[in-house]
């Protein structure tokens, strides 16, 4: 029975896998983000994940996708916007707004994705879907809007702008991937490879800007890359940029872009048991938010 449910809701199951892998990766990123600039952190994780994707092609003896088709162009563009620009904006916002408020602002990717899906893909959700999404958004807001040490200080408008840009880029990339899947027979591995290629290309274009002159010099001297930092970024990249994006492609292929985006955005809830195990206090309010959100998730899986 459980196996049948997973098959029926493959897209939703994959999206929850994204949330879990992102939760673990976010804890690692929070430990290394002060040791490397946002753009270089995004580039490092992109390069590591891209290498893993190439390795997967060779191990599966699978042909690489055609770069010159319309669908490939959409996926490359989606990767450039969603991962290249979106994740860079995310890392830029992190020290300015704090992790909890940043995660709260990231839930804007949900209405952005729903709006873009309605405008360009003709996707419309049922009343049950809407109710479930409202419950999930409220639950997430309860958990990550709670006062903690990282959100006691004021939030800069620049940080808020970067957070909104990140959410919009993430939603745009998701919609482009969803459109590509439903207008072709491309595989999730192909989509992973093309999106990472687009992300790396976008980041290298950013590195060419005069404002990133120091980043170029810092990256290519390789003195910053200590073994400890390398393995921390590698682990986070495997979970977030390789496994997470691969699972995201499954979710976008087998469910609507709105449902996929909202389930992918539940990662703050899975952070709670991790930080609790690390000794951080988890309040009753946070637990209540988790229960409410899990109820909303259950509605999405309802028959």
C-alpha positions in Angstrom: 0.0 0.0 0.0 2.7 2.5 1.0 4.7 1.6 -2.2 1.5 2.2 -4.2 1.0 5.6 -2.6 4.6 6.6 -3.4 4.1 5.6 -7.0 0.8 7.5 -7.3 2.3 10.6 -5.7 5.8 10.3 -7.2 6.0 14.0 -7.8 4.9 14.9 -4.2 7.3 12.3 -2.7 10.2 13.7 -4.7 9.4 17.2 -3.6 9.5 16.2 0.0 12.8 14.5 -0.7 14.0 17.9 -2.0 12.9 19.6 1.3 14.7 17.0 3.4 18.0 17.1 1.5 17.9 21.0 1.4 17.3 21.0 5.2 20.5 19.1 5.9 22.4 21.1 3.3 21.2 24.4 4.7 22.7 23.5 8.1 26.1 22.9 6.4 25.9 26.1 4.3 25.2 28.1 7.5 28.6 26.8 8.8 30.6 27.8 5.8 28.9 30.9 4.3 31.2 33.2 6.3 34.3 31.6 4.8 33.5 32.2 1.1 31.7 34.8 -0.9 28.1 34.1 -2.0 28.9 33.9 -5.7 31.8 31.6 -5.1 29.8 29.4 -2.8 27.2 29.1 -5.5 29.8 28.4 -8.2 31.6 25.8 -6.0 28.4 23.8 -5.3 27.4 24.1 -9.0 30.7 22.7 -10.3 30.7 19.8 -7.8 27.1 18.9 -8.7 27.9 19.2 -12.4 30.8 16.8 -12.0 28.5 14.3 -10.2 25.9 14.6 -13.0 28.6 13.8 -15.6 29.8 10.9 -13.5 26.2 9.6 -13.4 25.9 9.7 -17.2 29.0 7.6 -17.5 28.0 5.1 -14.9 24.6 4.7 -16.5 26.2 4.6 -20.0 23.7 7.2 -21.0 24.1 9.7 -23.9 24.3 13.4 -23.0 21.3 15.5 -24.0 21.3 17.6 -27.2 22.3 21.2 -26.3 20.7 22.7 -29.4 17.0 21.9 -29.0 14.3 24.3 -27.8 13.7 22.2 -24.7 17.3 22.2 -23.8 17.5 25.9 -24.2 14.6 26.3 -21.8 16.2 24.1 -19.2 19.6 25.9 -19.5 17.8 29.2 -19.2 15.8 27.9 -16.2 19.0 26.8 -14.5 20.7 30.1 -15.2 17.8 32.0 -13.6 16.7 29.6 -10.9 20.1 28.3 -9.7 22.7 30.7 -11.1 20.9 34.0 -10.2 18.4 32.7 -7.6 20.9 30.8 -5.3 23.4 33.7 -5.6 20.7 36.1 -4.4 19.8 33.6 -1.6 23.4 33.6 -0.3 23.7 37.4 -0.6 20.5 37.8 1.5 21.5 35.3 4.2 23.9 37.5 6.2 21.6 40.5 5.8 18.3 39.2 7.0 19.1 36.1 9.0 18.3 32.5 8.2 14.8 32.4 9.7 13.5 35.5 8.0 15.2 34.5 4.7 13.4 31.2 4.8 10.1 33.0 5.5 10.7 35.3 2.5 11.5 32.2 0.4 7.9 31.0 0.7 7.1 33.8 -1.8 8.3 31.4 -4.4 5.1 29.5 -3.8 2.6 32.2 -5.0 5.1 33.3 -7.6 5.1 29.7 -9.0 1.4 29.4 -8.8 0.9 32.7 -10.6 3.4 31.9 -13.3 1.9 28.4 -13.7 -1.6 29.9 -14.1 -0.4 32.5 -16.5 1.8 30.4 -18.8 0.9 26.8 -18.2 -2.8 27.0 -17.6 -2.6 25.1 -14.3 -5.4 25.6 -11.9 -5.6 24.0 -8.4 -8.6 22.5 -6.6 -10.1 24.0 -3.5 -8.5 21.2 -1.5 -5.1 22.1 -3.0 -5.6 25.8 -2.1 -6.6 24.9 1.5 -3.6 22.6 1.8 -1.2 25.3 0.6 -2.6 27.9 2.9 -2.1 25.6 5.9 1.4 24.8 4.8 2.3 28.4 4.3 0.9 29.3 7.8 2.7 26.4 9.4 6.0 27.4 7.8 5.5 31.1 8.8 4.8 30.0 12.4 8.0 28.0 12.6 10.4 30.5 10.9 8.9 33.8 12.0 9.5 32.9 15.6 11.9 35.2 17.4 15.4 33.7 17.5 18.9 35.0 17.9 19.3 35.5 14.1 16.2 37.7 13.6 16.3 40.0 16.7 18.0 42.7 14.7 16.5 44.9 12.0 16.4 43.7 8.5 18.0 45.7 5.7 15.9 46.5 2.7 18.7 45.3 0.4 18.4 41.9 2.1 14.7 41.8 1.6 15.1 42.7 -2.1 17.7 39.9 -2.6 15.3 37.5 -0.9 12.4 38.4 -3.1 14.7 38.2 -6.2 15.8 34.7 -5.1 12.2 33.6 -4.6 11.1 34.9 -8.0 14.1 33.3 -9.8 13.4 30.0 -8.1 9.8 30.1 -9.2 10.7 31.1 -12.8 13.2 28.3 -13.1 10.7 25.8 -11.8 8.0 26.9 -14.3 10.5 26.6 -17.2 11.5 23.1 -16.1 7.8 22.1 -15.7 7.0 23.4 -19.2 10.0 21.5 -20.7 9.0 18.2 -19.1 5.4 18.4 -20.3 6.4 19.3 -23.9 9.1 16.6 -24.4 10.3 13.2 -23.3 13.4 14.5 -21.6 14.6 12.6 -18.5 15.2 14.0 -15.1 18.9 13.4 -15.3 19.0 15.3 -18.6 17.2 18.2 -16.9 19.6 18.1 -14.0 22.6 18.3 -16.3 21.2 21.1 -18.4 20.0 23.2 -15.5 23.4 22.9 -13.8 25.1 23.8 -17.0 23.0 26.9 -17.3 23.7 27.8 -13.6 27.4 27.6 -14.1 27.3 29.6 -17.3 25.3 32.3 -15.5 27.7 32.5 -12.6 30.7 32.8 -14.9 29.0 35.6 -16.7 28.5 37.3 -13.3 32.2 36.8 -12.5 33.0 38.9 -15.6 31.3 41.9 -14.1 33.7 44.6 -12.7 32.1 44.3 -9.2 33.2 40.7 -9.0 36.9 41.4 -9.7 38.0 40.3 -6.2 35.9 37.1 -6.5 37.7 36.2 -9.7 41.1 36.7 -8.1 40.0 34.9 -4.9 38.6 31.9 -6.7 41.4 31.2 -9.1 44.3 31.3 -6.6 42.7 28.3 -4.8 44.3 29.3 -1.5 40.8 29.5 0.1 39.9 25.9 -0.5 41.0 24.1 2.7 40.2 20.3 2.9 37.6 20.9 5.6 35.8 23.6 3.6 36.0 21.5 0.4 34.4 18.4 2.0 31.7 20.5 3.7 30.8 22.1 0.4 31.0 18.8 -1.4 28.5 17.1 1.0 26.1 20.1 0.9 26.4 20.2 -2.9 25.6 16.5 -3.2 22.5 16.9 -1.0 21.3 20.2 -2.4 22.6 20.9 -5.9 22.8 17.2 -7.1 20.3 15.1 -5.3 18.0 18.0 -4.5 17.8 19.4 -8.0 17.4 15.9 -9.5 14.5 15.1 -7.2 13.1 18.5 -8.0 13.0 17.6 -11.7 11.0 14.4 -10.7 8.5 16.6 -8.8 8.1 19.0 -11.6 7.6 16.2 -14.1 4.9 14.3 -12.1 2.9 17.0 -10.3 1.8 20.6 -10.9 4.4 23.4 -10.4 2.5 24.9 -7.5 2.3 21.7 -5.5 5.9 20.9 -6.3 7.1 24.3 -5.2 5.2 24.4 -1.9 6.4 20.9 -0.9 10.0 21.8 -1.8 9.6 24.9 0.4 8.9 22.8 3.6 12.6 22.3 4.3 12.5 24.7 7.3 10.4 22.1 9.1 12.9 19.4 8.6 15.6 21.6 10.0 14.0 21.6 13.4 14.9 18.0 14.4 18.4 18.6 13.1 19.0 21.8 15.2 17.3 20.1 18.2 19.8 17.2 18.0 22.6 19.9 17.9 21.4 21.3 21.2 19.2 24.2 20.0 15.9 24.7 21.9 12.8 24.0 19.9 9.6 25.7 21.2 6.1 24.4 21.5 5.1 27.1 18.9 7.6 25.6 16.4 6.2 22.1 17.0 2.7 23.4 16.5 3.7 24.9 13.2 5.2 21.6 12.1 2.0 19.7 13.0 -0.1 22.3 11.0 2.2 22.0 8.0 2.2 18.2 8.1 -1.6 18.3 8.1 -1.5 20.5 5.0 0.9 18.1 3.3 -1.5 15.2 4.2 -4.3 17.1 2.4 -2.1 17.2 -0.8 -1.8 13.4 -0.6 -5.5 12.9 0.1 -7.6 10.9 -2.3 
